[in-house]
C-alpha cells in the first residue's frame, strides 16, 4: 500500500460485511469499543468458560479483542488511560482458535501476527487481525477514550478483561484478512524462498575463507 492511500476509519465491533471488505495491507483508524487483555491466564479462563457454555464477565460475542496492556487512573468517576501498549499475539496462538470460533470474534489486534490455525479460525467466522505498530504507545494511547468496565477483577489490571472506548485509534494495518490472507505468512514464505540462496552464499564464503587460511599457513 502506498503512503498516500486513504486510511479507512472503521467502527468497532466490525459488522461481517465490513470485516470481509478489508484487504491485507490496508491502514485503518478505529472508533467504538473493544475488550483488551495481555494475560495468558485470562485466555485460559476464556477457553474454559466457553467450553463450559458459561457467559464471560464481559460479552465478547461478535466483538473485538485486543492484545494490549493498559494502565488507567480515576478522574471524576471515569477511568482514563495513562498509557496502552500492544503485546505479542502469537503468545496466545494455542487458545485463540477456540476464542475466535466460540465467540465469533470479528477483529483481533496486537503485534507480531497470529499462526495458521488462528488465520483459519478468522477465515471461518469472517474476522480480521489488525497489526499494532510496536514502540508507538504514545500514539496509540491518544486514541483511547476511557475504560468502561472490567471483568475478573481478582487479576492484576493488565490481565483483567477490560472494555475500552476508542476514537481514532491507530493507524493499524490489516495483517490478516477475513479470506485467509496473511501478511506474516507472505513474509515467511518469501524468507523461506530466499534461504537456500543465502545459505549457498555463506557456504561459498566459508570455503573461500578456509582456502585462504590454508594458503596463509603454508607461507
Secondary structure as GFF3:
##gff-version 3
##sequence-region A 1 219
A	DSSP	beta_strand	8	12	.	.	.	ID=ss1
A	DSSP	alpha_helix	16	21	.	.	.	ID=ss2
A	DSSP	beta_strand	27	37	.	.	.	ID=ss3
A	DSSP	alpha_helix	40	51	.	.	.	ID=ss4
A	DSSP	beta_strand	64	75	.	.	.	ID=ss5
A	DSSP	beta_strand	78	86	.	.	.	ID=ss6
A	DSSP	three_ten_helix	89	92	.	.	.	ID=ss7
A	DSSP	alpha_helix	93	103	.	.	.	ID=ss8
A	DSSP	beta_strand	107	110	.	.	.	ID=ss9
A	DSSP	alpha_helix	116	125	.	.	.	ID=ss10
A	DSSP	beta_strand	128	131	.	.	.	ID=ss11
A	DSSP	alpha_helix	137	141	.	.	.	ID=ss12
A	DSSP	beta_strand	144	151	.	.	.	ID=ss13
A	DSSP	beta_strand	161	176	.	.	.	ID=ss14
A	DSSP	alpha_helix	183	218	.	.	.	ID=ss15
###
